[in-house]
Amino acid sequence: MKLLLKAVTIVSAIVATQTSAETWTLTPEGSHLAYGSIKKDTVGEVNSFTNLSGRVSADGKAEIEIDLSSVETNIDIRNERMIEYVFRKAGSATLTAEFDMEEISGLATGATAIVDAEAVLSLAGTQVEFDAEMFVARLSETTVMVSTNDMVFISTEDAGVNAGVDKLMELAELPGITRTVPVTARLMFTLDDKKAEAAPTAAAVVETASLAGDPKAGKKVFRKCKACHELKPGRNTVGPTLHGVINASAGQVEGFKYSGALQDSGIVWTEAALTEFLANPRKSIPGNRMAFPGLKKDTDIADVIAYIQAETQG
């Protein structure tokens, strides 16, 4: 299942390589989806799925299907136990994603790019949201390779398979199996012969986009903020709650200890002030303690501000 997540992000990257929004189909030959596990604290193993399928549609939606019965652990009885107890005889898992066409306007043959992708893994009634950084390479006019740029780690608890892992430990009489799983992927995609109806290019989408932020899109962007900030009143964590932050004076949330630089800044968090700060916190207010480097895209900034306002101020 962890592997699936990887696949999704990959597919998304493919879409971005064609501004004419043609469709792409996953090529099983050359594609590889693998995950690792450690048992008894010191014994490492690499497993994989051998049957993958998927495509990227003309509107930028990617879907990868993993045949769970194709899991290969190199031990037949363990394959059977994985299918029965971990995957709960689900048959297949699906990884879906939508790719931001603004990330890549098009790649020439031989060119590469690093892209961010968001995915949702669906397995036996459990859904896991997942972000990944992907490496995309245009190998030819009709072939694209997408791979994980960094190793990705998936929690068995998030994937809903802890009970299955417990059963494997019981059957194999093992003292422990790691509950955080590293995943890597290499997916090959081929351009379909039949061209899909052209969709708007990234440039066109940007040109016609509304200046107002999209709260729905901002909810996804806010995942980058959740490690340090809550939206509920009075919920200070690593950073102060962001409830009521729009048009509030900086450094005034009760119960949170701010840096002197931010508390004495005299800033009022208007949309313009937040936009400048979120683009580069350290440059906007030198000496503040916020470690986050900032959001790269103006659309992400507008969207996350719209989301915060919608969630906390109606």
N, C-alpha and C positions, 0 to 999 in steps of 0.2 A: 504494500500500500504506500509505503514511503516513496517507492520508486515512482508511483503514479504521479505524485506531486511533481516530481522532477519533469516528467514527460510533459505535463501541461505547460509549464513555463516554456518549455522548449518550443512547443508548437506555436505559441504566441509569437515567438521571435521570428518565425518563418514569415508570418504575415507581413511583418514590417519590411521585409526585403523587397516587396513588390508594390510600388505606388499604384499600379493598375489593379490591385486587389484581385489577382488571379488565385485560384485554389491550388492547394498543395496536399499531397498524400504521403503518409509515412511509409518509408521503405524498410521492411523488416531486416533485409540484408544490410549489415553495416550498423544497424541500431543496437544499442546495448543499454540495459537498465539494471543496475546492481545495487545491493545494499550489504552492509557488514554487520556482524554481531560478535559479541565476546561472551564466552561462558567460562565459568570457574575462574573469573577474573583475569586469566592469562591466555586463553585459547581463542584466537581470532579466526573468523570464517567469512568468506565472501560468497553470497548467493545472488541469483539473478532470476529474471523472467525471460523466457525465450520466445513468447508469442505476444507481439505488440501490434496494434493497428491504430490508425487515426488520420485526421485531416485538419486542415485550416481552411475555413470557408471564406468566401469573397468579402464578407462583412467583418472579417478580423476575429472571428470566434474559433477557438481551437478546442479540439476534443481528442483525447487519447484513451484508448481502451486497453486495459491490461488483463490478459487471460490468466487468472490466478491459478488455474490448474497447471500452468506452464512453469510454476516456480521450480527452480533447480538448485538444490542444496548439495547435490552429489551423493545423497544417501536416499534411496527409494522410500524407506519407512518414514524418514523425516519429511520428505515431500508430502506424503499422505497425511501426516499429522499437521503440517502447516495448513493444508487445504481444509481439513476437517475442523481443527480447533482454533487456529489463528484467523483464517479467512472465513470460517463458519460456512463453508460450502457455498460461498456467495457467487462463484462462477467467474465474475469479472468485477473490476473496479474501474471507475471512470474519472478522468481528470479533465476538467474544463477550465478555460481561461479566456480572457479578452485582453488583447494587446493594445497598448497606447501607440497609435500610428505616428504620433509626434516624435517618438523616440528615434525612429529610423525612417528617413524619407526614401531610402533605396540604397542598395549596395551593388557596386560593380563587381564583376567576376574577380575573385582574389581578395576582395575587401572583407574586413571583419568589423564587428562591433560588440560592445557589451550593453546588454539591455536588462531592465528590470521587468519582471513579470509577476502577476498575481494569479493564483490558481485555487481551485476548490476540488478536493479529493472526495469522491463518494464511494463508500464501501459498506455494504450490509447495513444501510440506514444511518451510518455515521458520516458527517461531513467535516472536513478539516480545511480551514483556510490557510494558504501558504504563500509566502513571498520568496523569490529566488533571483539571483543574478545569473544571467545566461550569456554564454559566448556564442555568437552567431558568425558563421563563415559562408560566403557565397563561393561554392566550389566551381560552379559553371552556371550558364544561363538557366539550366533546368534543375540544378541540385543545390540544396542548402543543408549544412550541418549545424545542429544546435547542441550545445553541451553545457553542463553545469560549469560555471566559472570558478566557484568555490564549492567545497563539500557542504552538503546540506544535512542537518540533523533533525530527525523527526522523533517525537515522543510517542511511545506505544500507548500511553494513556490518552493523548489527544486523538489518536487513531482508533481508539476503542477496542484494542486487542490485548489489554493486560491480562484478562482472564485466560485467553488462549496461550499466552506466554507462560502463565502459571501452570497450565496443564502440561505444556512441553517439559517444564522443569520437573514436574511430578513423574511423568512417564519415563524420562531419561535419568531420573534421580540426580539432578544437577543442583548444586547449591545456589546457583544464580545465573541469570541471563540479563545482559544490559537492557535497560528500558529506553535508552536513547540510541537511535539507529542512524549511522551515516549513509547517505545515498549519493550516487553519482549516475549521470546519464549521458549518453551520446545518441542523438536521434538524427536520422537522415530523412530528408523530404525531397520529393520529386514534383516538379511542376506538372499539373494535369494538362493533357492535350487539349481538352475542351476548356477554353477560357471562360471564366465566369464574367458576368456583367460587371463592368467597371464600377468601382465604388469611389467616393470622393477621396482625393489624395490627402495626406497629412496637412499639406500647406493650405488646401481648400478648407479643411475642417477648422484649422486655426484662424483663417481669415474670417470665417463666418461665425465663429464662436462668440457667444455672448460674453460681455465683460463681467457679468455677475457670476459669482461662484455657484457650483452645484453641490448642495449638501450631501447628496447620495454619493458622489465621487469623493467628497471631502471625508466621508466616514472611512473610506479605505486609506486615505492619506493619513488620517489621525492615528492609524496603527503605529506610525513612527513616533508618535507623541505619548502613547499609552504607557510606555515604560516609566515615565516620570510624572505624568499629569492625569488627574481625574477631572470629570466634568460635574460631579455632584458637589453641592455646597459643603464646605467644611472638610473636604477630603484631601488634605495635603499629604503628599508622599515625598518622593525625591524632589519634586517641584511643587509649587502651589497649585491649588485647584484652579481650573480655568472657568469655573462657573461665574458668569457676570463680568468676564474680562473685557468684553466689547465696550468701549467708551469709558472704562474705569481708569483711575490713576495708577500708574505703575508702582509696584512695591508696597501695596496696601492690604494684601490679603491677611486677615487676622490669623495669628498663630504660626506664620511661616517666617523664617529668618532669611532675609534677602542679603545680597551683597550690597555694600555701600554704594557701588556704582549704579546699580539699578534703582535702589531706594531713593537716591538723590538725583535721579535723572530728570524729574519733573515731567516725564512723558505721560500723555493720556493715550490709552490704547484705542485710537481711532483705527479705521480700516487701513488708512495710509500708513500709520505708525506700525501697525502689526505687519503689514506687507513688507516694509523695510526691514523690520527686526527678523522676521522669519526667513528672509533671503540670506541674511548673514548676521546672526546674533552678536558675534564678537565685534564685528565692525560697527554695527549699529549702536551698541552700548559697550565701549571698551571697558574691560575690568569686571564684567558680569560673570557669574559662575556657570552659566548654561553651557553644557558640553556639546550639545547638538550643533553640527556645522551649518545647518540651514537647508531649505528646500530649493532645488535647482530650477524648478519650473514655475513660472508665474501662475499657470492654471492650477497647480497643486496648492499654491498659497491662497489663491482666491477661493478654491473649493473648501479647504480646511477651515478658513475663517467663516464661510457660509455655514459649514456643519456645526462649528462651535456655537455660532449665534442661534441656529435653529434648535439645537439641543438644550441650550441654557437660558435663552431669552425669548424663545418663541418667534 
